[in-house]
């Protein structure tokens, strides 16, 4: 995968950048709690308001998640996208474990704190299915780091 010049991305994080042939890379800043769930592979579905900047995301595109506090980054490939009228419908239809929780009620409470019903009605919501971390690559990289 070709990497994009990071200095270009940080100028306007809402502008996607070309990643591979016909695939784009999108920057999304997330809270540390969510970042660690994505990093550890517990979150395989990212819940978002379906804002205009997400309308062009396609399967095969890459999302660069940035930890809002530490600014550390990780990349995940988009494996699927599903649109819903509201988060209640989304949460009822998708397995909570793929969102990083064991309980649908906990997801509902967290979503209600972050997004109003008016925002959900105005924009709709989306579920971004993201690739799990590739364990083989992580193990290989750790091995190389120790042997260097």
Secondary structure, DSSP 4 states (H G I P E B T S, - for coil): -PPPPHHHHHH-TTS-EEEETTEEEEEEEE-HHHHHHHHTT---EEEEE--GGGTT--TT-EEEEEETTT--EEEEEEEEEEEESSHHHHHHHS-HHHHT-S-HHHHHHHHHHHS-HHHHHHH-EEEEEEPPP-HHHHHHHHHHHHH-
